[in-house]
Amino acid sequence: MRAKVAGMVAVVGVLSGCGAATSAQPTPTGPGVLTLQNAKPPAPGGEVGEASAEFDDAADLKMWTKLSDTEKDVDRIAKFDVNKTVKGSMYLEPKTSAWFDGFRGPFVYQELAGDIVMHARVKVTGKDGGKPKRLFSLGGLMARQPGSYAKPNWVSVTTGTGEKSGQVEAKYTKDGSSKPVELAVKDGWVELALGRVGRVFVALYKEEGGTWKVGQRWPSTLPDVLQWGVTAYTDWDSYSTLKKDATKGNAKQVKGTPDLKLTVDYVRFLRPELPDYADPLNNASVSDEVLIKAMTPAGA
């Protein structure tokens, strides 16, 4: 794998606990206001840029590691390839699976460190096309604390069918407790961005032909080195009585009716940066408009 860059960039700050962004007004002794003019898009290239993939070469598959291999879990992936099933794309088809609380699903990743924006263009459909028919059939991006099976810690932004179809789901899971937020989105291709800068994690999304929107902000409590990658899972209903028992649900492959195909056009990694005076957990210091500029590629 080309992009083992653990320890490259230190996190600017860490806030313990979890919670939403605030709107408290900046004070002369507190955070300042970052204007749109002074905000800068994340920088492409560098060592973290080597982790990026356009998926136009089957060799790109070697860059990605299956979580089931490294942490000895059930392989819940039915099909996974690059530039084969869909030309110029990564393709991932999950078996019945879930990423919720202590439940685990498919995940392919690269281990990277520091402040990062992961940007991808994805499309989720059911196996027969159209919207996935099974509840919680979602695909997209995840950043996960390595080795956190006992107390799962990760953030994700995915799209597909959640409680209902046509959703983007932004989810923060701390010590095995998941807090998802669902947002309506049109069918078709969706751009997703998941990023950490300083003491905040951000999930953003953009419909085809639309504009970027902030899905959620969370305090960054995860360690410097994380697994950054792609996830897809489907068919929560088939867990039936196991929905309250993650240990048993994770112990074997649950039989069900999986209904999801994930196509990923590209995954690009960039380095975001905010000035020290800006507090990205404070809407009055860093507005959504400014945060979008700071956490999405220039011209995207």
N, C-alpha and C positions, 0 to 999 in steps of 0.2 A: 504494500500500500504506500502511496507516494507522500502522503501528507500527515506524518506523525510530527506535530509541532507543539507538543505539550510543553507548557512553561514559557511560551514566547512572550505573552503579554499578561501583566498582572491586572486583576480586576480593580477598578478605581475604588470601589467601596462596596460594603456588604451590609444589608439591612436584615436583621433577624425577624422571623415571623413572616406572615403573609397578609396581604390586603390590597385594596384598590388604590389607584392614583388619587391624589387629593387636589383640591382647587384653592388651598390656602394662599393668600397673597404674599408674594415675596416681600421681605423686609430689608432695610439697609444692612443688617448684620446677617441675613440669611441668603438664600439662593437668589440669583439675579434672573432677569428675563432674557432668554435666548430668542433673538429675532429671526425671522425667516431669512433675511439678508445675510446674517452671520452664521447660519447653519450650513454645514457642508455635507454632501452625500458621502456615503461610505466609500472607502478607497478600494478599487479592484487590484488584483495582482499580488505580488509579494509571495511569501511562502504559503500563506493560507489560500491564495488563489490557485495553487497547484492542486488543491483538493477539488476544484471545480470540474464539471464534466458536461459535455454537450451531447454525449451518448450517440455519437456518429461512428463509433468504433467498438466492436464487441470486447476489445481489450479493456475498455473502461470498467467492465464488470469486476476486474481484479482490484479496483480501488475500494470496493465496498465489502465490509465484513458482516456476516450474519450474527446477530446477537445470540441466536440459538447455538452457534458453534463456540463462541468465546465463553459463554456462561452456562453451557451444558444444559440446554432447555429443549423442549419439544420443538421440532421444526414445523411451524405452522404456515409455511409458504408452499403453495401448490405449484407455482410457476414463477420464475425470476430470471430475466435475461436482459441483455442490452443489444440494441440494433438487430434484433432477430424477429420477435413476435410483431413489434411495431418498429419500422425503420426509423433510425435517428432518435430513439427514445429508450428509456428504461421501462420495463414492463414488470409489474408485480401483481400476482393474483394470490390472495390469502385464503387459507382454509378458515373454517369457523374459529373465531378468535376475538379477543377484546383487549383494549388498553383502558382499564378503568379500575381505580383503587388498587388492589393487589393483583388484578388479572393482567396477564401478559400476552402480547400478540407479536406479529412479525415486526422486525426492525433490522434494517441494514444501515451501516454507519461508517463514519471515519472519526477517529479520535483527534480532537483539536482543542486548543487552549485559548483563553483570553476573550476579548470582546470580538464578537463575530455577528455578521448578518448572513443567513442562509436564504437564498432566493431561488425559487423554482416556479416552473409553469407546469400545471398538472391537470389531468382530466380523469374524473371518476365516473364509471358507468356500471350498470348491472351486467351480469354475464351475457344477457341477450340484448344489450344496449339499453338506452334510456336510463332512468334513475334506478339505483339499487332498491330492491323491494324489501329487503330485510332491515330491521331497525339497527341503528348504529353500524352502518357500513360506510366507513370513512377512510380516506387516504390523504397523506400529505407529509408534513415535516415534524420532526421531534428532536429535542435535545435532552439527553438523559445522563444522570449521574452513574458512572460505571459501578458495577457490583452492588446495585441498590435493590436486590431482590427482596430482602427482609423488610426494608422500609423504602418502598419505591419513591423516587424523586425524579420528576421530569416535567417538561412543558411541551405542548404540541399545538399545531394549527393544521387542521385537516378540513376536507370538504367531502360532501356526499349526502347520505341519509343519516340523520341523527334521530331525535324524537319524531321528526318528520323529514320529508325529502327536501332537497334544495337548501342545504345548510353549510355554513362554515362554522366549525367548532374550535374555539380556543380553550385549551384545558391546562390547568396547573395542578399537578399532583405532588403533595408534600407528605412525606412519611406515610404513603399509602392511602391518602385521602384526596380524591379528585374533585375539583371544582370547575365544571365545564360551563362555557357560555356559548349559546348558539345564535347565529346571525343568518338571516335569509340571503341567498345568493342565487343568481341565475344558473341554469344548466350550461354545460360546455366547459371550455378551458378557464382556469382560474390561476392567477399568479398569487403565490403565497410567500411571505417573508417571516422568518422567525429569527430574532436577534437579541443579543445581550450587549448592553453598553453601560459601563459603570454599575450602578446598583439597580438596574431595571432590565427585565425581560419584556419583549414586545412581540405581539403577533399582529401581522398586517395581511390584508388581502385585497385583491383587485379583480373584478369581473372583466371578461374579455371586452375591450372597448370602453371600459369604465375608468374610474380613478381610484387611487389607493385609499383605503380606510383603515383606521386603527381598530383591531378587534379587541385587544386587551393589553393592559400593562400589569406586570407583576413585579414585586420586589425580587431581586436576584439573590437567592440564598444558596445557589448551587456552587460547587467547587469550580476552580479555574479550568480544570481539564474535564471535558464532557464528550459524550458520544453524540455527534451531530449527523442526522441522517433522515431516511425515508421510512415511513410506516404505512401499513394498510391493514384493516381488520374488518370483520363482518359477522352478522348473524347472531347478535346477542340473545335473541329469543331462544335459540337452541340450547343455551346453558341451563334453562329450566330451573330445577331445584338447586343447581350449583351456583346460582347467582349470588348466594349469600355465603359461599364457601370457596374463596379464591385458591386455597391450598389444594383442594380436590379438583377444582376447575383447571388448575395449571399442571396437574400431575399427568394428564394424558390428553390426547387429541379428542376434543368433543365432536361427536358426530352431529351433522346438521345440514343446512342448506345455504352454503356460502353464496353470496351474490355480489361480487365486486371485482372490477378490473381497474387497475391504476396504471395510467400512462404518464410518464414524467419526461417532458421535453428537454429539460436541462436542470442542473443544480449548480448554482454559483455561490462562492464564498467570498465575502468582502470584510473589510475592517472599518467599523464605525468609530466615530470619535465625537465627544461632546466637551465643551469647555468646562473647567472645574466649577464655575459659578452656576451652571445649569443643573437643576434637579428634575430628572425625567419622570419622577414619580409625582411631581407637582404640575398640574395642568396650567397653572398660572405662570410657572417658570418656563415650561416647555409645552406649548400647545400641540394639539394633534397635527395641525398643519406643519409645524416645525419638526415634530418627531418623524413624520412621514418623510420629509426631505432628508433628515439625518439617517434614516434607516432603510431607505430604498435606493436602488442604483440610479445614478443620473440618467435621465431620459427614459426610464422604465415606465 
